[in-house]
Amino acid sequence: MRVRSMILSVLSAMLLVFAIGCAKQEPPAPAAPAAAPAAPAADGKTLFDTKCGVCHGIDRTTVRTETKEKWASIVKDMQGKKADWISDAEATKIVDYLAAEHGKK
């Protein structure tokens, strides 16, 4: 009986440590050093991948084509989902990329 309660105590402690370890939030990564300006489309795609790709991938956008105004509206709505995640400057680059690559012509 004593061994069983000791094993149960050890397993409980391990489960608690595991749960606490999984709940930790990692600090944000340091900003990358300034690089040479990329082409607008490449920069917009990179921003799309890092900002928008957190929730959905590029495949979700390639199935549709929208006007630049509609893309701007969609990106604006997405900006409202998480405050300060996508800046206005980043949103402009993302919209330019989406309009260039997936816009109605």
Secondary structure, 3 states (H helix, E strand, C coil): CHHHHHHHHHHHHHHHHHHHHHHCCCCCCCCCCCCCCCCHHHHHHHHHHHHHCCCCCHHHHHCCCECHHHHHHHHHHHHCCCCCCCCHHHHHHHHHHHHHHHECC
